Amino acid sequence: MTEAELIASRRLRPEPGRDFWVFGYGSLMWRPGFVPLESVPALLRGWHRAFCIYSHHYRGTVARPGLVLGLDRGGSCRGRAMRIAPEQAADVADYLHEREMITGVYVPRWVEVATPRGRLRAATFTADREHLQYSGKLAIDRIVELISQARGESGTNRDYLENTVRHLDDLGIADCPMHRLLRLVEATPFGA
């Protein structure tokens, strides 16, 4: 199977005529690119938020890769569940495919999240551990180095980290490792 065929086969397919939920854990929380009917706090078990994806497009380049978040196996992750209206479902699914599947580094999945409304089935994007852009677990010094020096089509990798931490704070989501990482990156000159 070619890369293009693999990416095409990994398309989210919400049920026609029905609303659906999307679980955001990174930039989808603070820049979804669509207007949800509602957004609620959500907890996903079995996956954790990690800087485990080399970014060659949005927050870095092939020559100077950045790192962006992916959901990796194990642990749990607090984020947002966003409900998409039935009449927007197909358009939002297409938009998410274009945005998240640009290189095929994610695997779209239907997961169950816990929310104040109860358990919900939501679509999300998990890291593909077989993809060349999957970094695995890197040493903190290497993560800081990559984030401190990278810039891509959507801006600096540092801005991505800052926006994510700020949004986690706004939502009351405690993520001490992300705060520690931000402090380390802030202490490192850009391009170092």
C-alpha positions in Angstrom: 0.0 0.0 0.0 1.4 3.4 -0.9 1.5 6.3 1.6 -1.3 8.1 -0.2 -3.5 4.9 -0.1 -2.7 4.5 3.6 -3.7 8.1 4.4 -6.9 7.7 2.3 -7.8 4.5 4.2 -7.4 6.3 7.5 -10.3 8.7 7.0 -12.8 9.4 9.8 -16.2 8.3 8.8 -18.9 9.7 11.1 -22.3 8.2 10.8 -24.3 10.2 8.2 -26.9 12.5 9.6 -25.7 12.2 13.2 -23.6 14.4 15.4 -20.3 13.1 16.6 -17.7 14.0 19.2 -14.0 14.9 18.7 -11.4 14.5 21.5 -8.8 17.2 21.5 -5.6 17.0 23.5 -3.3 19.5 21.9 -3.9 22.3 19.3 -7.4 21.1 18.6 -8.3 22.4 22.1 -7.1 25.9 21.4 -7.4 26.1 17.6 -10.0 23.6 16.5 -10.7 25.2 13.1 -14.5 24.6 13.5 -17.2 25.7 15.8 -18.5 22.9 18.0 -22.0 22.7 19.3 -20.5 22.3 22.7 -17.2 21.5 24.4 -16.8 19.7 27.7 -13.8 18.5 29.8 -13.0 14.9 28.9 -10.7 12.1 30.2 -9.2 9.4 28.0 -7.8 6.4 29.6 -5.2 4.1 27.9 -3.4 7.0 26.1 -1.3 9.9 27.2 -0.3 13.3 25.7 3.4 13.2 24.6 5.7 15.1 22.4 6.4 12.1 20.2 5.8 13.3 16.6 8.5 15.0 14.5 6.9 18.0 12.8 8.2 18.6 9.3 5.4 20.9 8.2 3.3 22.9 10.8 6.0 23.4 13.5 9.2 22.4 11.8 10.8 21.3 8.6 12.6 18.2 7.4 15.9 20.0 7.8 15.0 21.3 11.3 12.2 19.2 12.7 10.0 20.3 15.6 8.0 18.1 17.9 4.3 18.1 18.3 1.9 16.2 20.5 0.5 12.8 19.8 -1.5 10.4 21.9 0.8 7.5 22.8 -0.1 4.2 24.5 -0.5 4.0 28.3 -1.6 6.3 31.0 -4.4 8.8 30.6 -5.0 12.3 29.1 -7.3 15.2 30.0 -8.6 17.3 27.1 -11.8 18.5 25.5 -14.6 16.6 23.9 -16.3 18.8 21.2 -19.7 17.9 19.7 -20.0 18.4 15.9 -23.5 19.1 14.5 -24.9 16.5 12.1 -25.0 19.0 9.2 -21.3 19.8 9.7 -20.1 16.2 10.4 -18.9 15.5 6.8 -17.2 18.8 6.4 -15.5 18.6 9.8 -14.3 15.1 9.2 -12.8 16.2 5.8 -11.2 19.2 7.5 -9.7 17.0 10.3 -8.4 14.6 7.7 -6.7 17.4 5.8 -5.2 18.9 8.9 -4.1 15.9 10.9 -3.3 13.3 8.2 -1.0 15.5 6.1 1.8 12.9 6.4 -0.2 10.0 7.8 1.6 10.1 11.2 -1.6 9.7 13.1 -4.2 6.9 13.3 -7.7 8.2 13.7 -9.6 6.1 16.3 -13.0 6.0 18.0 -12.4 6.0 21.7 -14.5 6.3 24.8 -14.0 9.4 27.0 -15.4 10.2 30.5 -17.1 13.6 30.7 -19.5 15.4 33.1 -22.2 14.2 30.7 -21.1 10.6 31.1 -19.2 8.3 28.8 -19.0 9.4 25.2 -17.7 7.9 22.0 -15.3 10.4 20.3 -12.9 10.5 17.4 -9.3 11.3 18.1 -5.8 11.0 16.5 -3.2 8.7 18.0 0.4 8.4 17.2 1.4 5.7 14.6 4.4 4.1 16.2 5.4 2.6 12.8 5.6 6.0 11.0 9.0 7.6 10.4 7.9 10.8 12.2 7.2 8.9 15.4 10.0 9.9 17.7 9.3 7.5 20.6 10.2 8.6 24.1 13.0 11.2 23.8 15.3 12.5 26.5 14.0 15.8 27.9 17.2 17.6 26.7 16.5 16.5 23.2 12.8 17.6 23.4 13.9 21.0 24.6 16.5 21.3 21.8 14.0 20.4 19.1 11.2 22.7 20.4 13.6 25.6 21.0 14.9 25.6 17.4 12.0 24.7 15.2 9.7 26.9 13.0 7.2 25.7 10.4 4.3 26.8 8.3 2.2 27.6 11.4 4.9 29.3 13.5 7.4 28.3 16.1 7.4 25.1 18.0 7.9 27.2 21.1 4.5 29.0 20.4 2.8 25.7 20.0 4.0 24.6 23.4 3.1 27.9 25.0 -0.4 27.9 23.6 -1.0 24.3 24.7 0.2 25.0 28.3 -1.8 28.2 28.5 -4.9 26.5 27.2 -4.5 23.6 29.7 -4.2 26.2 32.4 -7.4 28.0 31.2 -9.2 24.7 31.3 -8.0 23.8 34.8 -6.0 20.8 33.4 -3.0 20.2 35.5 -0.1 18.8 33.5 3.1 19.3 35.5 5.4 17.7 32.9 4.2 20.2 30.2 4.8 23.1 32.6 8.3 21.9 33.4 9.0 21.5 29.7 7.8 25.1 29.0 10.1 26.4 31.8 13.1 24.6 30.2 12.2 25.8 26.7 11.8 29.4 27.9 15.3 29.2 29.4 16.7 28.2 26.1 17.4 30.9 23.4 15.5 30.4 20.1 17.6 28.6 17.6 20.0 27.2 20.2 
